[in-house]
Amino acid sequence: MSGANTRTVVWFQAGGCTGCSISLMNADYPDLANLLLDEVVPGKGIALKFHATLMGPTGRPALEALERIPEKEAGEYLLVVEGAIPTAAGGRFGMVGEVPMAQRAASLARRAQAVLALGTCASYGGIPAGVPNPAGCVGVGELLRREGIQVPVVNVPGCPPHPRWFVETAARVLLGLPGPEELDEAGRLKAVYRGLIHESCPRRPDFDVGRFAPSFGEEGCLYELGCKGPFTESQCPQRGWNGGVSWCIAAGHPCIGCTEPDFLDRFSPLFRKLSLEEEQQAYRRAR
């Protein structure tokens, strides 16, 4: 594609496990090569100019590339943030080239057209922000709020997110920034995330007749074993993972609610059924 039809993407990795990048690399259609080389939507594509895991340069040359983009393409590039942002102790729990991740992320976001928070850590803090959170990790949206940076943020949560969720969100942003009516209260695109897992779960008939699995590996609904599907907005049942082969509940594992704000703390311990009070709170938040 010609440069005029491509949107520069800066992929900034903060406090995480790189699982979101790995998930994207496992995309089946479009696969990573299609995503980077072909049109994502008619007449528009992306030019990935910085990704520490995928790019060739390292060290100072890589940082120079990262620092040039905001200067040359201010207001024109998309920033993808992967991982939570450490803010405690002046941000010294996470550094990129001797500069705190929080400072780097804020500087990049300030000149971006929009920010895609990829993964639950970048969206809401995720596992790194779990109690007691000694590093003071937050999602990128919270960081920008604290810094007074008024740049649109679209969350693409999941631990990790399905590659299609990123592709579909990126495609929507390439067509134009989504309006507030297109996002839910958690900052996710409704078109990508709307629908409780419980509503499309293949074990829903078991739930309806009160047939619950007494232990892992047994038939029946997994709710008594801690499944958070009734409170989790996600299209895992429709998408499946690894080319649609399977997903958590299809493999006999309860949903852990990884696309929701306050994951992991709100749903811990994972393999415990919520109390009645917790159920009521979770239902209210899910709806």
ChimeraX commands (.cxc) that place a marker at each C-alpha (Angstrom):
marker #1 position 0.00,0.00,0.00 radius 0.5
marker #1 position 1.11,3.56,-0.58 radius 0.5
marker #1 position 2.12,5.62,2.44 radius 0.5
marker #1 position -0.77,8.03,1.83 radius 0.5
marker #1 position -3.25,5.28,2.62 radius 0.5
marker #1 position -1.57,3.94,5.75 radius 0.5
marker #1 position -1.84,5.03,9.35 radius 0.5
marker #1 position 1.30,4.85,11.45 radius 0.5
marker #1 position 0.96,2.65,14.52 radius 0.5
marker #1 position 3.25,2.86,17.54 radius 0.5
marker #1 position 2.99,-0.24,19.74 radius 0.5
marker #1 position 4.22,0.58,23.24 radius 0.5
marker #1 position 4.76,-2.28,25.69 radius 0.5
marker #1 position 4.53,-1.42,29.38 radius 0.5
marker #1 position 4.09,-3.70,32.42 radius 0.5
marker #1 position 2.84,-6.99,31.00 radius 0.5
marker #1 position 3.78,-10.44,29.77 radius 0.5
marker #1 position 3.74,-9.80,25.98 radius 0.5
marker #1 position 0.78,-12.19,25.77 radius 0.5
marker #1 position -1.30,-9.65,23.84 radius 0.5
marker #1 position 1.36,-9.43,21.14 radius 0.5
marker #1 position 1.58,-13.21,20.98 radius 0.5
marker #1 position -2.18,-13.44,20.63 radius 0.5
marker #1 position -2.11,-11.05,17.68 radius 0.5
marker #1 position 0.68,-13.08,16.08 radius 0.5
marker #1 position -1.64,-16.09,16.26 radius 0.5
marker #1 position -4.33,-14.33,14.22 radius 0.5
marker #1 position -5.69,-16.58,11.46 radius 0.5
marker #1 position -7.58,-14.17,9.19 radius 0.5
marker #1 position -6.32,-11.64,8.62 radius 0.5
marker #1 position -3.01,-13.06,9.78 radius 0.5
marker #1 position -0.20,-10.81,10.92 radius 0.5
marker #1 position 1.28,-10.45,7.43 radius 0.5
marker #1 position -2.12,-9.50,5.97 radius 0.5
marker #1 position -2.70,-7.03,8.78 radius 0.5
marker #1 position 0.62,-5.28,8.24 radius 0.5
marker #1 position 0.88,-5.44,4.45 radius 0.5
marker #1 position -2.68,-5.33,3.11 radius 0.5
marker #1 position -5.69,-3.08,3.46 radius 0.5
marker #1 position -7.47,-3.48,6.80 radius 0.5
marker #1 position -10.51,-1.67,5.43 radius 0.5
marker #1 position -10.95,-0.59,1.78 radius 0.5
marker #1 position -8.25,1.91,0.93 radius 0.5
marker #1 position -6.74,2.01,4.43 radius 0.5
marker #1 position -4.03,0.03,6.19 radius 0.5
marker #1 position -1.54,0.37,9.02 radius 0.5
marker #1 position 2.20,0.89,9.11 radius 0.5
marker #1 position 3.65,-0.61,12.28 radius 0.5
marker #1 position 6.72,1.55,12.87 radius 0.5
marker #1 position 7.55,0.57,16.43 radius 0.5
marker #1 position 7.08,-2.71,18.25 radius 0.5
marker #1 position 9.91,-3.74,20.56 radius 0.5
marker #1 position 9.19,-7.47,20.14 radius 0.5
marker #1 position 8.82,-7.54,16.36 radius 0.5
marker #1 position 11.21,-4.85,15.12 radius 0.5
marker #1 position 14.82,-5.44,14.17 radius 0.5
marker #1 position 16.55,-2.46,15.83 radius 0.5
marker #1 position 17.28,-2.58,19.56 radius 0.5
marker #1 position 18.76,-0.23,22.13 radius 0.5
marker #1 position 19.42,3.39,21.18 radius 0.5
marker #1 position 18.40,3.04,17.48 radius 0.5
marker #1 position 15.02,1.65,18.54 radius 0.5
marker #1 position 14.47,4.47,21.03 radius 0.5
marker #1 position 15.40,7.05,18.42 radius 0.5
marker #1 position 12.72,5.62,16.13 radius 0.5
marker #1 position 10.22,5.81,18.97 radius 0.5
marker #1 position 11.09,9.42,19.71 radius 0.5
marker #1 position 11.00,10.60,16.07 radius 0.5
marker #1 position 7.43,9.58,15.37 radius 0.5
marker #1 position 5.66,12.04,17.74 radius 0.5
marker #1 position 7.78,14.86,16.36 radius 0.5
marker #1 position 7.17,14.08,12.68 radius 0.5
marker #1 position 3.63,12.71,12.80 radius 0.5
marker #1 position 1.94,14.55,15.66 radius 0.5
marker #1 position -1.82,14.02,15.65 radius 0.5
marker #1 position -1.66,11.44,12.86 radius 0.5
marker #1 position -0.53,8.17,14.42 radius 0.5
marker #1 position -2.34,5.58,16.50 radius 0.5
marker #1 position -0.81,4.50,19.80 radius 0.5
marker #1 position -1.35,0.91,20.93 radius 0.5
marker #1 position -0.46,0.35,24.58 radius 0.5
marker #1 position 0.08,-3.17,25.87 radius 0.5
marker #1 position 0.52,-3.74,29.60 radius 0.5
marker #1 position -0.27,-1.76,32.74 radius 0.5
marker #1 position 1.46,1.51,33.59 radius 0.5
marker #1 position 3.52,1.57,36.84 radius 0.5
marker #1 position 3.13,4.94,38.58 radius 0.5
marker #1 position 4.48,4.42,42.12 radius 0.5
marker #1 position 7.89,5.72,43.18 radius 0.5
marker #1 position 7.95,8.17,40.31 radius 0.5
marker #1 position 7.26,5.38,37.85 radius 0.5
marker #1 position 10.60,3.70,38.55 radius 0.5
marker #1 position 9.05,0.22,38.69 radius 0.5
marker #1 position 9.07,0.21,34.89 radius 0.5
marker #1 position 11.57,1.95,32.65 radius 0.5
marker #1 position 12.09,2.22,28.89 radius 0.5
marker #1 position 15.50,3.58,28.01 radius 0.5
marker #1 position 16.00,5.00,31.52 radius 0.5
marker #1 position 12.70,6.89,31.24 radius 0.5
marker #1 position 9.67,5.73,33.29 radius 0.5
marker #1 position 7.02,3.87,31.29 radius 0.5
marker #1 position 4.39,6.31,32.58 radius 0.5
marker #1 position 6.34,9.26,31.20 radius 0.5
marker #1 position 6.91,7.55,27.85 radius 0.5
marker #1 position 3.26,6.51,27.53 radius 0.5
marker #1 position 1.97,9.98,28.42 radius 0.5
marker #1 position 4.35,11.65,25.97 radius 0.5
marker #1 position 3.36,9.30,23.14 radius 0.5
marker #1 position -0.37,9.59,23.90 radius 0.5
marker #1 position -0.29,13.38,24.05 radius 0.5
marker #1 position 0.52,13.62,20.34 radius 0.5
marker #1 position -1.43,10.59,19.11 radius 0.5
marker #1 position -4.71,10.75,17.24 radius 0.5
marker #1 position -6.13,8.01,19.47 radius 0.5
marker #1 position -5.02,5.28,21.84 radius 0.5
marker #1 position -5.96,1.61,21.73 radius 0.5
marker #1 position -5.50,0.02,25.15 radius 0.5
marker #1 position -4.82,-3.59,24.19 radius 0.5
marker #1 position -5.42,-6.18,26.87 radius 0.5
marker #1 position -6.94,-5.92,30.33 radius 0.5
marker #1 position -3.69,-4.65,31.86 radius 0.5
marker #1 position -3.57,-1.65,29.50 radius 0.5
marker #1 position -7.33,-1.14,29.71 radius 0.5
marker #1 position -7.87,-1.31,33.47 radius 0.5
marker #1 position -4.63,-2.30,35.21 radius 0.5
marker #1 position -5.33,-6.04,35.14 radius 0.5
marker #1 position -3.21,-8.50,37.10 radius 0.5
marker #1 position -0.32,-6.04,37.75 radius 0.5
marker #1 position -2.81,-3.71,39.46 radius 0.5
marker #1 position -4.10,-6.45,41.78 radius 0.5
marker #1 position -4.06,-5.85,45.53 radius 0.5
marker #1 position -1.70,-4.75,47.05 radius 0.5
marker #1 position -0.39,-3.24,43.78 radius 0.5
marker #1 position 3.01,-2.07,45.10 radius 0.5
marker #1 position 3.98,-0.66,41.68 radius 0.5
marker #1 position 0.88,1.54,41.51 radius 0.5
marker #1 position -0.13,0.07,38.15 radius 0.5
marker #1 position -3.06,1.66,36.29 radius 0.5
marker #1 position -4.63,1.37,32.87 radius 0.5
marker #1 position -3.61,3.85,30.20 radius 0.5
marker #1 position -6.98,5.63,30.36 radius 0.5
marker #1 position -6.49,6.33,34.06 radius 0.5
marker #1 position -2.95,7.56,33.41 radius 0.5
marker #1 position -4.16,10.03,30.78 radius 0.5
marker #1 position -6.95,11.22,33.08 radius 0.5
marker #1 position -4.39,11.96,35.79 radius 0.5
marker #1 position -2.17,13.77,33.31 radius 0.5
marker #1 position -5.04,15.78,31.85 radius 0.5
marker #1 position -4.46,14.39,28.34 radius 0.5
marker #1 position -7.64,14.62,26.25 radius 0.5
marker #1 position -6.96,11.94,23.66 radius 0.5
marker #1 position -9.63,9.33,22.81 radius 0.5
marker #1 position -8.98,5.91,24.34 radius 0.5
marker #1 position -10.67,2.72,23.15 radius 0.5
marker #1 position -10.25,-0.33,25.36 radius 0.5
marker #1 position -9.65,-3.79,23.89 radius 0.5
marker #1 position -9.56,-5.94,27.04 radius 0.5
marker #1 position -8.88,-9.64,27.46 radius 0.5
marker #1 position -6.12,-11.65,29.09 radius 0.5
marker #1 position -5.11,-11.89,26.34 radius 0.5
marker #1 position -7.62,-10.37,23.90 radius 0.5
marker #1 position -8.74,-12.38,20.91 radius 0.5
marker #1 position -6.84,-11.15,17.81 radius 0.5
marker #1 position -10.15,-10.44,16.05 radius 0.5
marker #1 position -11.12,-8.00,18.79 radius 0.5
marker #1 position -8.05,-5.94,18.01 radius 0.5
marker #1 position -8.48,-6.17,14.24 radius 0.5
marker #1 position -12.14,-5.14,14.38 radius 0.5
marker #1 position -11.44,-2.28,16.78 radius 0.5
marker #1 position -8.50,-1.06,14.71 radius 0.5
marker #1 position -10.64,-1.22,11.57 radius 0.5
marker #1 position -13.33,0.91,13.21 radius 0.5
marker #1 position -10.77,3.51,14.26 radius 0.5
marker #1 position -9.28,3.61,10.77 radius 0.5
marker #1 position -12.74,4.40,9.40 radius 0.5
marker #1 position -13.14,7.17,11.97 radius 0.5
marker #1 position -13.06,7.57,15.71 radius 0.5
marker #1 position -16.07,5.85,17.35 radius 0.5
marker #1 position -18.61,8.09,19.03 radius 0.5
marker #1 position -19.55,7.75,22.72 radius 0.5
marker #1 position -22.71,5.86,21.77 radius 0.5
marker #1 position -20.55,3.11,20.23 radius 0.5
marker #1 position -18.66,2.44,23.46 radius 0.5
marker #1 position -19.95,0.75,26.61 radius 0.5
marker #1 position -19.33,1.96,30.15 radius 0.5
marker #1 position -16.01,0.09,30.21 radius 0.5
marker #1 position -14.76,1.90,27.10 radius 0.5
marker #1 position -15.10,-1.13,24.79 radius 0.5
marker #1 position -16.69,-1.14,21.36 radius 0.5
marker #1 position -20.20,-2.51,21.80 radius 0.5
marker #1 position -20.04,-4.14,18.39 radius 0.5
marker #1 position -17.05,-6.20,19.49 radius 0.5
marker #1 position -17.87,-7.01,23.13 radius 0.5
marker #1 position -21.62,-6.75,23.71 radius 0.5
marker #1 position -23.25,-9.94,24.94 radius 0.5
marker #1 position -22.76,-11.90,28.14 radius 0.5
marker #1 position -20.87,-15.15,27.73 radius 0.5
marker #1 position -23.67,-16.80,29.72 radius 0.5
marker #1 position -26.19,-15.95,26.99 radius 0.5
marker #1 position -24.35,-17.96,24.32 radius 0.5
marker #1 position -22.66,-20.57,26.48 radius 0.5
marker #1 position -23.00,-24.17,25.22 radius 0.5
marker #1 position -23.59,-25.21,28.86 radius 0.5
marker #1 position -26.46,-22.76,29.32 radius 0.5
marker #1 position -29.09,-25.55,29.05 radius 0.5
marker #1 position -27.42,-27.22,32.04 radius 0.5
marker #1 position -27.71,-23.99,34.03 radius 0.5
marker #1 position -31.38,-23.59,33.12 radius 0.5
marker #1 position -32.28,-27.00,34.54 radius 0.5
marker #1 position -29.96,-26.72,37.55 radius 0.5
marker #1 position -27.46,-29.35,36.39 radius 0.5
marker #1 position -24.11,-28.20,37.77 radius 0.5
marker #1 position -20.77,-29.95,37.42 radius 0.5
marker #1 position -19.67,-31.24,40.86 radius 0.5
marker #1 position -15.98,-31.13,39.90 radius 0.5
marker #1 position -13.75,-30.34,36.95 radius 0.5
marker #1 position -14.03,-32.77,34.07 radius 0.5
marker #1 position -17.67,-33.56,34.84 radius 0.5
marker #1 position -20.71,-32.68,32.74 radius 0.5
marker #1 position -22.90,-29.73,33.68 radius 0.5
marker #1 position -22.77,-25.98,34.11 radius 0.5
marker #1 position -19.53,-24.69,35.64 radius 0.5
marker #1 position -21.15,-21.93,37.71 radius 0.5
marker #1 position -20.70,-23.74,41.03 radius 0.5
marker #1 position -16.99,-24.09,40.20 radius 0.5
marker #1 position -16.54,-20.34,39.88 radius 0.5
marker #1 position -17.56,-19.56,36.29 radius 0.5
marker #1 position -17.95,-15.80,35.76 radius 0.5
marker #1 position -19.73,-16.12,32.41 radius 0.5
marker #1 position -23.01,-14.60,33.72 radius 0.5
marker #1 position -21.15,-11.36,34.49 radius 0.5
marker #1 position -18.71,-11.11,31.59 radius 0.5
marker #1 position -19.23,-9.24,28.32 radius 0.5
marker #1 position -17.30,-11.07,25.60 radius 0.5
marker #1 position -17.83,-12.91,22.34 radius 0.5
marker #1 position -15.63,-15.90,23.18 radius 0.5
marker #1 position -18.44,-18.41,22.43 radius 0.5
marker #1 position -18.94,-16.97,18.96 radius 0.5
marker #1 position -15.26,-16.57,18.10 radius 0.5
marker #1 position -13.39,-19.43,19.68 radius 0.5
marker #1 position -9.61,-19.36,19.90 radius 0.5
marker #1 position -6.74,-20.74,17.82 radius 0.5
marker #1 position -8.71,-20.54,14.61 radius 0.5
marker #1 position -12.01,-21.20,16.37 radius 0.5
marker #1 position -10.88,-24.60,17.69 radius 0.5
marker #1 position -11.86,-24.04,21.32 radius 0.5
marker #1 position -12.19,-21.59,24.20 radius 0.5
marker #1 position -12.20,-21.72,28.00 radius 0.5
marker #1 position -15.62,-23.23,28.74 radius 0.5
marker #1 position -15.51,-25.53,25.71 radius 0.5
marker #1 position -12.27,-26.90,27.18 radius 0.5
marker #1 position -13.96,-27.49,30.55 radius 0.5
marker #1 position -12.54,-24.44,32.33 radius 0.5
marker #1 position -14.74,-21.77,33.94 radius 0.5
marker #1 position -14.75,-18.27,32.50 radius 0.5
marker #1 position -12.58,-16.06,34.73 radius 0.5
marker #1 position -14.04,-12.73,33.57 radius 0.5
marker #1 position -10.81,-11.43,32.07 radius 0.5
marker #1 position -12.46,-8.80,29.83 radius 0.5
marker #1 position -14.06,-7.00,32.77 radius 0.5
marker #1 position -12.82,-3.99,34.75 radius 0.5
marker #1 position -11.37,-4.89,38.16 radius 0.5
marker #1 position -10.16,-8.27,36.92 radius 0.5
marker #1 position -8.49,-10.01,38.76 radius 0.5
marker #1 position -9.49,-8.74,42.22 radius 0.5
marker #1 position -13.27,-8.62,41.79 radius 0.5
marker #1 position -13.54,-12.27,40.73 radius 0.5
marker #1 position -10.97,-13.82,43.05 radius 0.5
marker #1 position -10.60,-16.58,44.14 radius 0.5
marker #1 position -11.22,-17.76,40.59 radius 0.5
marker #1 position -12.65,-21.17,41.41 radius 0.5
marker #1 position -15.12,-19.98,44.05 radius 0.5
marker #1 position -18.79,-19.32,43.46 radius 0.5
marker #1 position -19.72,-15.73,44.22 radius 0.5
marker #1 position -21.73,-15.00,47.34 radius 0.5
marker #1 position -25.31,-13.76,46.93 radius 0.5
marker #1 position -24.22,-10.18,47.62 radius 0.5
marker #1 position -21.36,-10.46,45.13 radius 0.5
marker #1 position -23.73,-11.95,42.55 radius 0.5
marker #1 position -26.13,-9.04,42.92 radius 0.5
marker #1 position -23.31,-6.52,42.55 radius 0.5
marker #1 position -21.89,-8.35,39.54 radius 0.5
marker #1 position -25.30,-8.55,37.83 radius 0.5
marker #1 position -25.80,-4.81,38.28 radius 0.5
marker #1 position -22.41,-4.04,36.79 radius 0.5
marker #1 position -22.91,-6.49,33.91 radius 0.5
marker #1 position -26.19,-4.81,33.02 radius 0.5
marker link #1:1,2 radius 0.2
marker link #1:2,3 radius 0.2
marker link #1:3,4 radius 0.2
marker link #1:4,5 radius 0.2
marker link #1:5,6 radius 0.2
marker link #1:6,7 radius 0.2
marker link #1:7,8 radius 0.2
marker link #1:8,9 radius 0.2
marker link #1:9,10 radius 0.2
marker link #1:10,11 radius 0.2
marker link #1:11,12 radius 0.2
marker link #1:12,13 radius 0.2
marker link #1:13,14 radius 0.2
marker link #1:14,15 radius 0.2
marker link #1:15,16 radius 0.2
marker link #1:16,17 radius 0.2
marker link #1:17,18 radius 0.2
marker link #1:18,19 radius 0.2
marker link #1:19,20 radius 0.2
marker link #1:20,21 radius 0.2
marker link #1:21,22 radius 0.2
marker link #1:22,23 radius 0.2
marker link #1:23,24 radius 0.2
marker link #1:24,25 radius 0.2
marker link #1:25,26 radius 0.2
marker link #1:26,27 radius 0.2
marker link #1:27,28 radius 0.2
marker link #1:28,29 radius 0.2
marker link #1:29,30 radius 0.2
marker link #1:30,31 radius 0.2
marker link #1:31,32 radius 0.2
marker link #1:32,33 radius 0.2
marker link #1:33,34 radius 0.2
marker link #1:34,35 radius 0.2
marker link #1:35,36 radius 0.2
marker link #1:36,37 radius 0.2
marker link #1:37,38 radius 0.2
marker link #1:38,39 radius 0.2
marker link #1:39,40 radius 0.2
marker link #1:40,41 radius 0.2
marker link #1:41,42 radius 0.2
marker link #1:42,43 radius 0.2
marker link #1:43,44 radius 0.2
marker link #1:44,45 radius 0.2
marker link #1:45,46 radius 0.2
marker link #1:46,47 radius 0.2
marker link #1:47,48 radius 0.2
marker link #1:48,49 radius 0.2
marker link #1:49,50 radius 0.2
marker link #1:50,51 radius 0.2
marker link #1:51,52 radius 0.2
marker link #1:52,53 radius 0.2
marker link #1:53,54 radius 0.2
marker link #1:54,55 radius 0.2
marker link #1:55,56 radius 0.2
marker link #1:56,57 radius 0.2
marker link #1:57,58 radius 0.2
marker link #1:58,59 radius 0.2
marker link #1:59,60 radius 0.2
marker link #1:60,61 radius 0.2
marker link #1:61,62 radius 0.2
marker link #1:62,63 radius 0.2
marker link #1:63,64 radius 0.2
marker link #1:64,65 radius 0.2
marker link #1:65,66 radius 0.2
marker link #1:66,67 radius 0.2
marker link #1:67,68 radius 0.2
marker link #1:68,69 radius 0.2
marker link #1:69,70 radius 0.2
marker link #1:70,71 radius 0.2
marker link #1:71,72 radius 0.2
marker link #1:72,73 radius 0.2
marker link #1:73,74 radius 0.2
marker link #1:74,75 radius 0.2
marker link #1:75,76 radius 0.2
marker link #1:76,77 radius 0.2
marker link #1:77,78 radius 0.2
marker link #1:78,79 radius 0.2
marker link #1:79,80 radius 0.2
marker link #1:80,81 radius 0.2
marker link #1:81,82 radius 0.2
marker link #1:82,83 radius 0.2
marker link #1:83,84 radius 0.2
marker link #1:84,85 radius 0.2
marker link #1:85,86 radius 0.2
marker link #1:86,87 radius 0.2
marker link #1:87,88 radius 0.2
marker link #1:88,89 radius 0.2
marker link #1:89,90 radius 0.2
marker link #1:90,91 radius 0.2
marker link #1:91,92 radius 0.2
marker link #1:92,93 radius 0.2
marker link #1:93,94 radius 0.2
marker link #1:94,95 radius 0.2
marker link #1:95,96 radius 0.2
marker link #1:96,97 radius 0.2
marker link #1:97,98 radius 0.2
marker link #1:98,99 radius 0.2
marker link #1:99,100 radius 0.2
marker link #1:100,101 radius 0.2
marker link #1:101,102 radius 0.2
marker link #1:102,103 radius 0.2
marker link #1:103,104 radius 0.2
marker link #1:104,105 radius 0.2
marker link #1:105,106 radius 0.2
marker link #1:106,107 radius 0.2
marker link #1:107,108 radius 0.2
marker link #1:108,109 radius 0.2
marker link #1:109,110 radius 0.2
marker link #1:110,111 radius 0.2
marker link #1:111,112 radius 0.2
marker link #1:112,113 radius 0.2
marker link #1:113,114 radius 0.2
marker link #1:114,115 radius 0.2
marker link #1:115,116 radius 0.2
marker link #1:116,117 radius 0.2
marker link #1:117,118 radius 0.2
marker link #1:118,119 radius 0.2
marker link #1:119,120 radius 0.2
marker link #1:120,121 radius 0.2
marker link #1:121,122 radius 0.2
marker link #1:122,123 radius 0.2
marker link #1:123,124 radius 0.2
marker link #1:124,125 radius 0.2
marker link #1:125,126 radius 0.2
marker link #1:126,127 radius 0.2
marker link #1:127,128 radius 0.2
marker link #1:128,129 radius 0.2
marker link #1:129,130 radius 0.2
marker link #1:130,131 radius 0.2
marker link #1:131,132 radius 0.2
marker link #1:132,133 radius 0.2
marker link #1:133,134 radius 0.2
marker link #1:134,135 radius 0.2
marker link #1:135,136 radius 0.2
marker link #1:136,137 radius 0.2
marker link #1:137,138 radius 0.2
marker link #1:138,139 radius 0.2
marker link #1:139,140 radius 0.2
marker link #1:140,141 radius 0.2
marker link #1:141,142 radius 0.2
marker link #1:142,143 radius 0.2
marker link #1:143,144 radius 0.2
marker link #1:144,145 radius 0.2
marker link #1:145,146 radius 0.2
marker link #1:146,147 radius 0.2
marker link #1:147,148 radius 0.2
marker link #1:148,149 radius 0.2
marker link #1:149,150 radius 0.2
marker link #1:150,151 radius 0.2
marker link #1:151,152 radius 0.2
marker link #1:152,153 radius 0.2
marker link #1:153,154 radius 0.2
marker link #1:154,155 radius 0.2
marker link #1:155,156 radius 0.2
marker link #1:156,157 radius 0.2
marker link #1:157,158 radius 0.2
marker link #1:158,159 radius 0.2
marker link #1:159,160 radius 0.2
marker link #1:160,161 radius 0.2
marker link #1:161,162 radius 0.2
marker link #1:162,163 radius 0.2
marker link #1:163,164 radius 0.2
marker link #1:164,165 radius 0.2
marker link #1:165,166 radius 0.2
marker link #1:166,167 radius 0.2
marker link #1:167,168 radius 0.2
marker link #1:168,169 radius 0.2
marker link #1:169,170 radius 0.2
marker link #1:170,171 radius 0.2
marker link #1:171,172 radius 0.2
marker link #1:172,173 radius 0.2
marker link #1:173,174 radius 0.2
marker link #1:174,175 radius 0.2
marker link #1:175,176 radius 0.2
marker link #1:176,177 radius 0.2
marker link #1:177,178 radius 0.2
marker link #1:178,179 radius 0.2
marker link #1:179,180 radius 0.2
marker link #1:180,181 radius 0.2
marker link #1:181,182 radius 0.2
marker link #1:182,183 radius 0.2
marker link #1:183,184 radius 0.2
marker link #1:184,185 radius 0.2
marker link #1:185,186 radius 0.2
marker link #1:186,187 radius 0.2
marker link #1:187,188 radius 0.2
marker link #1:188,189 radius 0.2
marker link #1:189,190 radius 0.2
marker link #1:190,191 radius 0.2
marker link #1:191,192 radius 0.2
marker link #1:192,193 radius 0.2
marker link #1:193,194 radius 0.2
marker link #1:194,195 radius 0.2
marker link #1:195,196 radius 0.2
marker link #1:196,197 radius 0.2
marker link #1:197,198 radius 0.2
marker link #1:198,199 radius 0.2
marker link #1:199,200 radius 0.2
marker link #1:200,201 radius 0.2
marker link #1:201,202 radius 0.2
marker link #1:202,203 radius 0.2
marker link #1:203,204 radius 0.2
marker link #1:204,205 radius 0.2
marker link #1:205,206 radius 0.2
marker link #1:206,207 radius 0.2
marker link #1:207,208 radius 0.2
marker link #1:208,209 radius 0.2
marker link #1:209,210 radius 0.2
marker link #1:210,211 radius 0.2
marker link #1:211,212 radius 0.2
marker link #1:212,213 radius 0.2
marker link #1:213,214 radius 0.2
marker link #1:214,215 radius 0.2
marker link #1:215,216 radius 0.2
marker link #1:216,217 radius 0.2
marker link #1:217,218 radius 0.2
marker link #1:218,219 radius 0.2
marker link #1:219,220 radius 0.2
marker link #1:220,221 radius 0.2
marker link #1:221,222 radius 0.2
marker link #1:222,223 radius 0.2
marker link #1:223,224 radius 0.2
marker link #1:224,225 radius 0.2
marker link #1:225,226 radius 0.2
marker link #1:226,227 radius 0.2
marker link #1:227,228 radius 0.2
marker link #1:228,229 radius 0.2
marker link #1:229,230 radius 0.2
marker link #1:230,231 radius 0.2
marker link #1:231,232 radius 0.2
marker link #1:232,233 radius 0.2
marker link #1:233,234 radius 0.2
marker link #1:234,235 radius 0.2
marker link #1:235,236 radius 0.2
marker link #1:236,237 radius 0.2
marker link #1:237,238 radius 0.2
marker link #1:238,239 radius 0.2
marker link #1:239,240 radius 0.2
marker link #1:240,241 radius 0.2
marker link #1:241,242 radius 0.2
marker link #1:242,243 radius 0.2
marker link #1:243,244 radius 0.2
marker link #1:244,245 radius 0.2
marker link #1:245,246 radius 0.2
marker link #1:246,247 radius 0.2
marker link #1:247,248 radius 0.2
marker link #1:248,249 radius 0.2
marker link #1:249,250 radius 0.2
marker link #1:250,251 radius 0.2
marker link #1:251,252 radius 0.2
marker link #1:252,253 radius 0.2
marker link #1:253,254 radius 0.2
marker link #1:254,255 radius 0.2
marker link #1:255,256 radius 0.2
marker link #1:256,257 radius 0.2
marker link #1:257,258 radius 0.2
marker link #1:258,259 radius 0.2
marker link #1:259,260 radius 0.2
marker link #1:260,261 radius 0.2
marker link #1:261,262 radius 0.2
marker link #1:262,263 radius 0.2
marker link #1:263,264 radius 0.2
marker link #1:264,265 radius 0.2
marker link #1:265,266 radius 0.2
marker link #1:266,267 radius 0.2
marker link #1:267,268 radius 0.2
marker link #1:268,269 radius 0.2
marker link #1:269,270 radius 0.2
marker link #1:270,271 radius 0.2
marker link #1:271,272 radius 0.2
marker link #1:272,273 radius 0.2
marker link #1:273,274 radius 0.2
marker link #1:274,275 radius 0.2
marker link #1:275,276 radius 0.2
marker link #1:276,277 radius 0.2
marker link #1:277,278 radius 0.2
marker link #1:278,279 radius 0.2
marker link #1:279,280 radius 0.2
marker link #1:280,281 radius 0.2
marker link #1:281,282 radius 0.2
marker link #1:282,283 radius 0.2
marker link #1:283,284 radius 0.2
marker link #1:284,285 radius 0.2
marker link #1:285,286 radius 0.2
marker link #1:286,287 radius 0.2
view
